[in-house]
Amino acid sequence: MLNDIMTQLQPVIVSVCVTILTAVGTYVGTKIKAVYTDKVNTETKEKIVHNTCRYVNQLYDDLQGQEKFELAQKEIVEQLNQKGISITELELKVMIEAAVNGLKKGMDNTVLLKNKSTDNKTTSK
């Protein structure tokens, strides 16, 4: 009798287990995809912001800070929209400021390196 009950319940138990495993697998897969997409989108945003800030700084040397900022902002939003990536105003502002700060530090380091190499040449003579 117990054997008959187990035989009748076995398909139900297997079906429930498969359903639970499918649900868990789907949930985990969705979470992994969301994390991966977020990471890729953030990296894409950073690259676009950095490259656009370099571009604006190089080509529009005659513009002042706020004008460069607005131009960079417009270009970045346009590029991100083409890729289907959204960005908040705060996130955009922070990324632009960080990129500009990095560019300024890079320029400072370049000037320092040029000065050091010039000092070394004059000292060597």
DOMARSE-233826 format. One line per field, with one value per residue: residue in three letters; residue number from 1; x, y, z of N, C-alpha, C in turn. Coordinates in pm, 1 decimal. Layout:
<sites>
gulum: ALA; ...
zafi: NUM; ...
n.px: X; ...
n.py: Y; ...
n.pz: Z; ...
ca.px: X; ...
ca.py: Y; ...
ca.pz: Z; ...
c.px: X; ...
c.py: Y; ...
c.pz: Z; ...
</sites>
This chain:
<sites>
gulum: MET; LEU; ASN; ASP; ILE; MET; THR; GLN; LEU; GLN; PRO; VAL; ILE; VAL; SER; VAL; CYS; VAL; THR; ILE; LEU; THR; ALA; VAL; GLY; THR; TYR; VAL; GLY; THR; LYS; ILE; LYS; ALA; VAL; TYR; THR; ASP; LYS; VAL; ASN; THR; GLU; THR; LYS; GLU; LYS; ILE; VAL; HIS; ASN; THR; CYS; ARG; TYR; VAL; ASN; GLN; LEU; TYR; ASP; ASP; LEU; GLN; GLY; GLN; GLU; LYS; PHE; GLU; LEU; ALA; GLN; LYS; GLU; ILE; VAL; GLU; GLN; LEU; ASN; GLN; LYS; GLY; ILE; SER; ILE; THR; GLU; LEU; GLU; LEU; LYS; VAL; MET; ILE; GLU; ALA; ALA; VAL; ASN; GLY; LEU; LYS; LYS; GLY; MET; ASP; ASN; THR; VAL; LEU; LEU; LYS; ASN; LYS; SER; THR; ASP; ASN; LYS; THR; THR; SER; LYS
zafi: 1; 2; 3; 4; 5; 6; 7; 8; 9; 10; 11; 12; 13; 14; 15; 16; 17; 18; 19; 20; 21; 22; 23; 24; 25; 26; 27; 28; 29; 30; 31; 32; 33; 34; 35; 36; 37; 38; 39; 40; 41; 42; 43; 44; 45; 46; 47; 48; 49; 50; 51; 52; 53; 54; 55; 56; 57; 58; 59; 60; 61; 62; 63; 64; 65; 66; 67; 68; 69; 70; 71; 72; 73; 74; 75; 76; 77; 78; 79; 80; 81; 82; 83; 84; 85; 86; 87; 88; 89; 90; 91; 92; 93; 94; 95; 96; 97; 98; 99; 100; 101; 102; 103; 104; 105; 106; 107; 108; 109; 110; 111; 112; 113; 114; 115; 116; 117; 118; 119; 120; 121; 122; 123; 124; 125
n.px: 82.2; 187.3; 384.0; 235.0; 130.1; 364.1; 448.7; 246.9; 282.1; 533.7; 560.7; 442.5; 607.7; 851.4; 775.5; 718.2; 972.7; 1121.5; 989.4; 1049.2; 1332.3; 1357.0; 1241.0; 1418.9; 1656.9; 1589.6; 1550.4; 1808.0; 1958.3; 1844.3; 1917.8; 2199.0; 2231.7; 2133.9; 2320.4; 2552.9; 2482.2; 2451.8; 2714.9; 2853.1; 2721.3; 2795.6; 3074.4; 3077.6; 2958.1; 3156.7; 3376.1; 3273.1; 3221.5; 3480.4; 3626.0; 3476.5; 3508.2; 3783.1; 3784.8; 3623.0; 3775.2; 4009.0; 3931.8; 3775.9; 3915.0; 3892.9; 3658.0; 3495.7; 3483.8; 3205.4; 3073.9; 3211.7; 3143.9; 2863.6; 2854.9; 2993.8; 2821.0; 2589.1; 2684.2; 2757.9; 2514.5; 2375.4; 2531.3; 2504.6; 2228.5; 2203.5; 2308.2; 2123.0; 2142.7; 2072.0; 2121.9; 2155.2; 2116.1; 2277.7; 2462.3; 2584.7; 2698.7; 2881.1; 3049.4; 3155.7; 3290.7; 3480.7; 3622.6; 3726.7; 3883.9; 4068.6; 4186.8; 4303.5; 4488.1; 4643.6; 4752.6; 4897.9; 5082.5; 5212.1; 5331.3; 5500.2; 5666.9; 5785.7; 5923.5; 6100.7; 6251.4; 6369.8; 6515.4; 6692.4; 6839.9; 6966.6; 7115.9; 7282.4; 7464.2
n.py: -119.1; 131.8; 138.2; 167.1; 424.0; 576.5; 530.8; 656.7; 920.3; 988.3; 1097.8; 1348.3; 1462.7; 1475.0; 1651.0; 1885.6; 1936.0; 1985.4; 2215.3; 2393.6; 2402.1; 2511.1; 2764.1; 2874.3; 2868.3; 3042.8; 3282.3; 3326.5; 3343.0; 3571.9; 3766.8; 3755.0; 3836.8; 4099.0; 4219.4; 4192.1; 4340.2; 4593.6; 4640.5; 4641.1; 4855.4; 5065.9; 5068.9; 5133.2; 5386.8; 5526.2; 5511.8; 5649.3; 5901.7; 5977.9; 5975.3; 6162.3; 6394.8; 6435.4; 6476.8; 6712.1; 6890.7; 6898.8; 6981.4; 7210.8; 7433.6; 7705.9; 7752.2; 7818.1; 7688.4; 7620.6; 7621.0; 7418.9; 7207.3; 7188.6; 7127.9; 6882.8; 6735.3; 6726.9; 6584.0; 6340.5; 6239.2; 6205.2; 6005.8; 5794.4; 5754.9; 5655.0; 5404.6; 5298.7; 5336.4; 5463.1; 5758.1; 5938.5; 6286.3; 6364.5; 6152.0; 6185.6; 6442.0; 6393.9; 6201.7; 6347.9; 6553.2; 6397.8; 6290.3; 6523.7; 6616.5; 6407.4; 6447.9; 6697.5; 6634.4; 6458.4; 6633.1; 6798.6; 6611.7; 6554.1; 6800.0; 6818.9; 6596.7; 6674.8; 6900.7; 6779.3; 6618.8; 6817.5; 6948.4; 6743.6; 6724.3; 6969.8; 6952.3; 6740.8; 6840.6
n.pz: 0.0; 85.0; -100.2; -334.3; -300.3; -302.1; -562.5; -705.4; -618.9; -708.2; -982.0; -937.3; -741.7; -881.8; -1085.3; -936.1; -828.6; -1064.5; -1153.5; -942.7; -960.7; -1217.9; -1178.3; -986.8; -1135.1; -1346.6; -1204.2; -1092.8; -1329.6; -1446.3; -1258.9; -1277.8; -1543.8; -1524.5; -1351.9; -1505.2; -1735.4; -1619.6; -1535.7; -1782.8; -1907.6; -1736.3; -1773.8; -2045.7; -2037.3; -1890.5; -2068.4; -2293.0; -2180.5; -2095.8; -2342.4; -2489.2; -2336.2; -2367.9; -2643.2; -2671.2; -2519.9; -2669.8; -2931.7; -2898.8; -2785.1; -2757.7; -2620.1; -2304.1; -1963.1; -1874.7; -2119.4; -2255.2; -2088.1; -2126.8; -2401.0; -2404.9; -2243.7; -2402.3; -2629.3; -2510.7; -2405.0; -2643.3; -2771.8; -2587.9; -2597.5; -2855.8; -2816.0; -2651.1; -2378.0; -2062.2; -1860.6; -1558.7; -1468.4; -1253.9; -1240.2; -1489.8; -1460.7; -1249.0; -1368.2; -1583.7; -1448.1; -1311.2; -1526.6; -1645.6; -1435.2; -1428.0; -1678.1; -1636.8; -1434.5; -1578.4; -1766.3; -1596.3; -1501.1; -1741.1; -1797.7; -1575.0; -1622.2; -1863.0; -1773.2; -1591.2; -1764.4; -1916.4; -1717.5; -1651.0; -1886.3; -1897.0; -1667.5; -1725.9; -1906.5
ca.px: 0.0; 280.4; 453.7; 142.2; 122.5; 491.7; 447.9; 155.1; 334.8; 662.9; 553.0; 409.3; 729.6; 946.6; 723.1; 738.0; 1118.0; 1161.0; 933.3; 1127.5; 1465.2; 1341.6; 1217.7; 1544.4; 1749.9; 1545.7; 1576.4; 1953.3; 2000.4; 1799.4; 2002.5; 2334.0; 2223.6; 2116.3; 2449.4; 2644.2; 2438.5; 2483.7; 2860.6; 2889.5; 2670.7; 2878.9; 3202.6; 3051.1; 2939.0; 3286.4; 3456.5; 3215.6; 3244.0; 3623.7; 3664.2; 3408.7; 3574.0; 3911.4; 3748.4; 3578.0; 3889.8; 4107.1; 3880.7; 3709.9; 4005.1; 3850.7; 3540.8; 3520.6; 3443.7; 3062.8; 3039.7; 3266.5; 3063.0; 2734.5; 2879.1; 3026.5; 2697.9; 2502.0; 2745.2; 2754.3; 2375.9; 2343.3; 2598.0; 2443.9; 2094.5; 2220.7; 2336.2; 2011.8; 2184.9; 2024.4; 2211.8; 2090.5; 2190.1; 2381.0; 2564.1; 2654.7; 2780.3; 2990.9; 3143.2; 3225.7; 3385.3; 3590.2; 3702.7; 3798.9; 3986.3; 4172.2; 4257.9; 4388.2; 4601.2; 4728.7; 4826.8; 4995.1; 5189.0; 5287.2; 5414.8; 5604.8; 5761.7; 5862.4; 6015.4; 6204.7; 6341.9; 6446.2; 6611.2; 6795.1; 6923.6; 7052.7; 7205.8; 7376.6; 7563.5
ca.py: 0.0; 244.1; 134.0; 221.2; 569.0; 633.4; 519.8; 759.2; 1053.3; 1011.8; 1196.4; 1479.6; 1512.1; 1509.9; 1771.6; 1998.8; 1962.5; 2046.7; 2350.8; 2473.6; 2422.2; 2604.2; 2897.9; 2920.9; 2892.9; 3164.6; 3395.8; 3347.3; 3388.6; 3710.9; 3851.0; 3758.8; 3920.4; 4238.3; 4266.4; 4201.2; 4453.5; 4714.7; 4657.7; 4678.8; 4990.6; 5159.8; 5078.9; 5205.9; 5527.6; 5583.1; 5527.4; 5756.3; 6029.4; 6008.7; 6007.8; 6285.8; 6506.2; 6457.1; 6531.8; 6850.7; 6968.1; 6913.0; 7052.5; 7337.6; 7499.3; 7844.6; 7759.4; 7824.2; 7570.7; 7586.8; 7590.8; 7286.0; 7113.3; 7171.5; 7059.1; 6744.3; 6675.4; 6702.0; 6478.4; 6215.1; 6192.3; 6160.0; 5877.6; 5692.6; 5727.1; 5568.6; 5269.5; 5256.1; 5340.8; 5584.2; 5815.0; 6046.8; 6412.4; 6360.6; 6056.3; 6249.5; 6550.1; 6334.8; 6137.7; 6452.2; 6617.4; 6303.7; 6282.0; 6650.9; 6614.4; 6315.5; 6513.8; 6802.4; 6568.9; 6406.4; 6746.4; 6838.3; 6511.4; 6571.4; 6918.8; 6783.0; 6507.0; 6755.0; 6982.8; 6692.2; 6578.2; 6937.7; 6967.4; 6639.6; 6756.5; 7083.7; 6905.8; 6648.9; 6913.3
ca.pz: 0.0; 87.1; -228.1; -433.4; -276.9; -349.6; -707.7; -755.2; -585.8; -771.7; -1091.7; -881.5; -675.1; -988.3; -1151.2; -844.6; -822.4; -1191.7; -1152.8; -847.9; -1019.2; -1329.9; -1121.9; -926.3; -1246.2; -1415.7; -1114.9; -1087.0; -1462.2; -1462.9; -1173.0; -1336.8; -1663.5; -1481.9; -1298.9; -1619.3; -1817.8; -1544.8; -1540.7; -1919.9; -1931.4; -1660.9; -1844.4; -2169.6; -1999.7; -1853.2; -2190.2; -2374.9; -2110.9; -2101.1; -2479.7; -2530.1; -2267.6; -2438.6; -2774.6; -2654.2; -2471.8; -2777.8; -3048.5; -2864.5; -2690.4; -2742.2; -2532.8; -2160.1; -1885.8; -1878.7; -2259.1; -2281.9; -2011.3; -2194.2; -2526.9; -2371.0; -2192.8; -2518.4; -2709.7; -2434.0; -2400.7; -2779.0; -2795.4; -2502.4; -2650.4; -2972.5; -2766.3; -2566.7; -2238.1; -1996.1; -1759.4; -1484.3; -1474.3; -1150.3; -1284.5; -1600.9; -1406.3; -1172.0; -1461.1; -1659.2; -1356.4; -1286.4; -1649.2; -1659.8; -1330.8; -1476.3; -1787.7; -1578.9; -1368.0; -1685.3; -1822.3; -1494.8; -1501.7; -1864.7; -1779.9; -1479.2; -1689.0; -1958.9; -1695.0; -1537.2; -1872.0; -1951.6; -1608.0; -1663.6; -2002.2; -1862.2; -1562.4; -1786.7; -1986.9
c.px: 87.2; 355.8; 366.0; 132.6; 249.5; 497.5; 358.0; 209.3; 463.5; 654.9; 523.9; 533.5; 833.0; 902.5; 744.1; 886.2; 1167.0; 1111.7; 1014.9; 1266.1; 1460.7; 1323.1; 1345.9; 1646.1; 1716.2; 1577.0; 1725.7; 2004.9; 1963.5; 1886.2; 2143.1; 2334.8; 2212.7; 2248.4; 2548.2; 2610.0; 2472.8; 2633.7; 2904.8; 2842.4; 2754.8; 3014.3; 3186.9; 3033.5; 3073.8; 3373.7; 3405.4; 3240.6; 3390.6; 3664.6; 3601.2; 3471.7; 3708.6; 3886.6; 3711.4; 3695.3; 3989.8; 4055.6; 3823.4; 3789.2; 3963.1; 3728.8; 3582.2; 3458.9; 3299.1; 3019.4; 3090.5; 3183.0; 2932.2; 2749.6; 2909.0; 2901.0; 2605.9; 2554.3; 2734.2; 2613.9; 2334.9; 2405.3; 2535.2; 2303.5; 2102.4; 2245.9; 2225.4; 2046.3; 2136.8; 2125.2; 2137.5; 2176.1; 2304.9; 2496.2; 2649.1; 2748.3; 2902.6; 3094.6; 3221.5; 3329.6; 3505.4; 3681.7; 3786.1; 3911.5; 4101.7; 4253.5; 4351.9; 4509.3; 4697.6; 4812.2; 4932.9; 5112.6; 5274.4; 5380.8; 5529.4; 5709.8; 5846.9; 5964.6; 6129.4; 6302.8; 6425.9; 6551.7; 6725.2; 6890.1; 7017.8; 7152.9; 7314.6; 7489.5; 7677.9
c.py: 126.3; 254.1; 193.8; 373.8; 636.6; 632.8; 628.7; 900.3; 1087.8; 1111.2; 1338.5; 1541.0; 1555.7; 1638.6; 1895.9; 2035.9; 2031.0; 2191.5; 2442.8; 2503.0; 2519.9; 2747.5; 2955.3; 2954.8; 3020.2; 3288.3; 3428.4; 3400.0; 3533.6; 3806.0; 3864.6; 3848.5; 4068.1; 4296.6; 4286.5; 4321.9; 4585.3; 4744.7; 4704.3; 4820.6; 5094.9; 5177.4; 5157.2; 5354.4; 5593.2; 5607.1; 5643.1; 5891.7; 6070.1; 6052.3; 6138.5; 6407.4; 6537.5; 6524.8; 6679.9; 6938.7; 6995.5; 7000.7; 7191.2; 7411.2; 7643.5; 7860.1; 7762.2; 7701.7; 7529.9; 7550.8; 7451.8; 7179.2; 7084.3; 7097.8; 6910.7; 6669.7; 6636.7; 6584.7; 6341.9; 6157.4; 6137.9; 6022.1; 5765.8; 5656.0; 5634.9; 5423.5; 5216.5; 5253.1; 5471.8; 5628.7; 5928.5; 6173.0; 6413.5; 6269.3; 6117.3; 6358.1; 6495.0; 6274.3; 6240.9; 6519.2; 6526.9; 6294.1; 6408.0; 6658.3; 6523.7; 6376.5; 6621.0; 6742.1; 6512.3; 6515.6; 6793.2; 6741.5; 6524.1; 6690.5; 6888.1; 6693.7; 6582.5; 6840.0; 6899.8; 6652.6; 6697.0; 6963.7; 6866.9; 6669.8; 6871.3; 7043.8; 6817.5; 6722.1; 6958.3
c.pz: 0.0; -45.3; -338.9; -422.6; -330.4; -502.2; -767.7; -729.1; -661.3; -888.7; -1041.5; -817.5; -778.8; -1057.2; -1065.7; -837.3; -949.5; -1197.8; -1061.6; -904.5; -1137.5; -1280.2; -1063.3; -1035.6; -1321.8; -1333.1; -1112.1; -1221.4; -1487.4; -1381.2; -1230.6; -1460.0; -1626.6; -1430.6; -1413.2; -1706.5; -1750.0; -1551.0; -1679.4; -1949.5; -1859.0; -1729.2; -1975.0; -2141.8; -1970.6; -1976.0; -2275.3; -2310.4; -2122.1; -2242.3; -2527.5; -2463.0; -2332.5; -2572.9; -2763.7; -2611.3; -2583.9; -2891.5; -3018.1; -2757.8; -2662.0; -2650.5; -2386.2; -2092.0; -1899.8; -2020.7; -2297.4; -2212.0; -2083.0; -2326.5; -2502.0; -2326.1; -2308.4; -2600.7; -2639.9; -2433.3; -2537.9; -2807.0; -2712.6; -2550.3; -2771.8; -2930.9; -2675.5; -2418.4; -2177.7; -1890.5; -1689.6; -1496.6; -1374.0; -1191.1; -1396.3; -1550.1; -1332.7; -1265.8; -1542.4; -1570.2; -1329.0; -1408.5; -1668.5; -1556.9; -1372.4; -1588.7; -1734.2; -1509.9; -1470.3; -1747.5; -1723.9; -1493.2; -1627.1; -1852.9; -1684.4; -1544.5; -1789.3; -1885.3; -1639.8; -1645.9; -1917.9; -1845.9; -1618.5; -1778.8; -1968.8; -1756.2; -1622.1; -1857.8; -1906.8
</sites>
